[in-house]
Amino acid sequence: MNKIILASKSKARQQILKNAGIDCDIQPSNIDESIIKKQIIDSDFEDKAINIAGELAIKKALYVSSLNEDSIVIAGDQTLSLNGVLYFKPKNKQDVINHLTDFSGNIHLLHSGVAIAKNNEIIFNGVYDASMSVKKLSDEYINWYADLCGDDVCSSVGGYHYEGLGAQLFDKVDGDYFTILGLPMMPIVSFLQRQGILKC
């Protein structure tokens, strides 16, 4: 059976696969994401957030696949957009506060890209979206939340962990739970089952 590798250091993505009973090795890719982001931001693509999520997932999968012959490599990436403005992972507590201040009372979109590669070839990829409606948050609440969560939430593109305390921020979401966490499991599992990699 082909070895499965997750090309990510994301604890959330690792936990998702583990909970789904998918045994995998962890091997984060070392691509320079900033170059790819800049190329797309400077391009004429209409929806840059979707293109960045999809392209980064592909590049990560290909990089790790090139180092692991015959392995199944799963990679993901996630971007966030609000009224056409791109947001990336907050660097510190003040960034978290800025993110949540902007999101307060608004609906933002999460774009979760996934790619699966084998022998340096993409065999599956896609981008899946979730619409996130944030409650109207007071400045006091935002500061309390940022203090309580600390730097841990800086690993999340939105500055929140939806699977944890971040669930309190929303009054409505439209999208798959796993897509929100950054690894769309339904299409991944369906593909792996069709390929005979997982039982069905």
C-alpha positions in Angstrom: 0.0 0.0 0.0 1.2 3.5 -0.8 2.5 5.6 2.1 0.4 8.7 2.8 2.2 11.9 3.6 0.7 15.2 4.9 2.8 18.1 3.5 1.9 20.4 6.4 3.0 21.3 9.9 -0.6 22.3 10.8 -1.7 20.6 13.9 -5.3 21.0 12.9 -4.8 19.2 9.6 -2.8 16.5 11.3 -5.6 15.9 13.8 -8.2 15.8 11.1 -6.5 13.0 9.3 -5.8 11.1 12.5 -9.4 11.4 13.7 -10.5 10.1 10.3 -8.4 7.0 10.8 -5.9 7.9 8.1 -2.3 7.0 9.1 0.2 9.4 7.5 3.7 10.7 7.9 4.3 14.4 8.4 6.6 16.2 6.0 6.1 20.0 5.7 7.1 21.5 2.4 9.8 24.2 2.3 8.5 26.3 -0.6 8.7 30.0 -0.5 5.1 31.0 -0.2 5.7 34.7 -0.4 6.9 34.4 -4.0 3.8 32.6 -5.2 1.5 35.0 -3.3 3.2 38.0 -4.8 3.0 36.5 -8.4 -0.7 36.0 -8.0 -1.4 39.3 -6.3 0.4 41.1 -9.1 -1.5 39.1 -11.7 -4.8 39.7 -13.5 -6.6 36.8 -11.8 -10.1 37.8 -10.9 -10.2 36.0 -7.6 -6.7 36.0 -6.1 -7.7 34.5 -2.8 -9.0 31.3 -4.5 -5.9 31.2 -6.8 -3.5 31.5 -4.0 -5.1 28.8 -1.9 -5.2 26.4 -4.9 -1.7 27.1 -6.2 0.0 26.9 -2.8 -1.6 23.5 -2.2 -0.4 22.3 -5.5 3.2 23.6 -5.1 3.4 22.1 -1.6 2.1 18.7 -2.8 4.5 18.6 -5.7 7.5 19.6 -3.6 7.1 16.8 -1.1 6.1 14.3 -3.8 9.3 15.0 -5.6 11.2 13.7 -2.5 9.0 10.6 -1.9 8.6 8.2 -4.8 5.3 6.3 -5.0 3.9 8.1 -1.9 0.5 9.8 -1.8 1.1 13.4 -0.7 -1.7 15.5 0.6 -1.3 19.3 0.9 -3.6 22.1 1.8 -3.6 25.9 2.1 -6.2 28.4 3.2 -6.8 32.1 2.4 -9.4 34.5 3.7 -11.1 37.4 1.9 -13.4 40.1 3.1 -15.0 42.4 0.5 -12.2 41.5 -1.9 -9.4 42.2 0.6 -7.0 39.4 1.3 -6.0 38.5 4.9 -3.1 36.3 5.9 -2.1 34.7 9.2 -1.7 37.3 11.9 1.9 37.8 13.1 1.1 38.8 16.7 -1.7 39.8 19.1 -2.2 43.2 17.5 -2.7 41.6 14.2 -5.4 39.3 15.8 -7.1 42.3 17.2 -7.0 44.1 13.8 -8.4 41.0 12.0 -11.3 40.6 14.4 -12.1 44.3 14.4 -12.4 44.1 10.6 -14.4 40.9 10.7 -16.8 42.1 13.4 -20.4 42.4 12.1 -19.3 41.2 8.6 -19.2 38.1 6.5 -15.8 36.8 5.3 -14.9 33.9 3.0 -12.5 31.1 3.7 -11.0 29.4 0.7 -9.4 26.0 1.4 -7.2 24.5 -1.3 -6.2 20.9 -1.4 -3.9 18.9 -3.7 -2.9 15.3 -3.8 0.2 14.3 -5.7 2.0 11.0 -6.6 5.4 10.8 -8.3 5.6 14.5 -8.8 2.2 14.7 -10.5 -1.0 16.2 -9.3 -3.7 13.5 -9.3 -6.4 15.6 -7.5 -7.0 19.2 -6.5 -9.7 21.7 -5.7 -10.6 24.8 -3.7 -13.6 24.7 -1.4 -15.3 27.7 0.3 -17.0 28.6 3.5 -18.9 31.8 4.4 -18.3 33.0 7.9 -20.7 35.5 9.6 -19.1 37.2 12.6 -21.1 38.6 15.4 -20.8 42.3 16.2 -17.9 42.2 18.7 -17.1 44.9 21.2 -13.5 46.2 21.5 -13.5 44.8 25.1 -14.4 41.3 23.9 -11.9 41.4 21.1 -9.1 42.3 23.5 -10.2 39.7 26.0 -10.3 37.1 23.3 -6.8 38.0 22.0 -5.4 37.9 25.5 -6.9 34.6 26.3 -5.9 32.9 23.0 -2.4 34.3 22.9 0.0 33.6 20.0 -1.6 30.1 19.4 -4.3 31.6 17.1 -1.6 33.1 14.9 -1.4 29.7 13.2 -4.9 30.3 11.8 -5.5 32.6 8.8 -8.4 34.3 10.5 -6.8 34.7 13.9 -9.3 32.2 15.4 -9.6 28.5 16.0 -13.1 27.5 14.9 -12.8 24.1 16.6 -12.1 25.9 19.9 -12.9 29.3 21.5 -13.3 30.7 18.0 -16.7 29.1 17.7 -18.0 31.9 19.9 -17.3 34.5 17.3 -19.9 33.5 14.8 -23.7 33.7 14.5 -23.8 31.8 11.2 -21.6 29.8 9.0 -22.2 28.3 5.5 -19.7 25.6 4.7 -18.3 22.3 5.6 -16.7 22.0 9.0 -13.4 20.5 7.6 -13.2 23.2 5.0 -13.3 25.8 7.8 -10.5 24.0 9.5 -8.4 24.0 6.3 -8.6 20.5 5.0 -11.7 19.5 3.0 -12.1 15.9 4.0 -15.1 14.8 2.1 -13.5 15.2 -1.4 -10.2 13.8 -0.1 -11.8 10.7 1.4 -13.9 10.1 -1.7 -10.9 10.4 -4.0 -8.8 8.1 -1.9 -11.6 5.5 -1.8 -12.0 5.7 -5.6 -8.3 5.0 -6.0 -8.5 2.0 -3.7 -6.2 3.8 -1.2 -8.9 3.7 1.5 -11.5 1.1 1.9 -15.1 1.8 0.7 
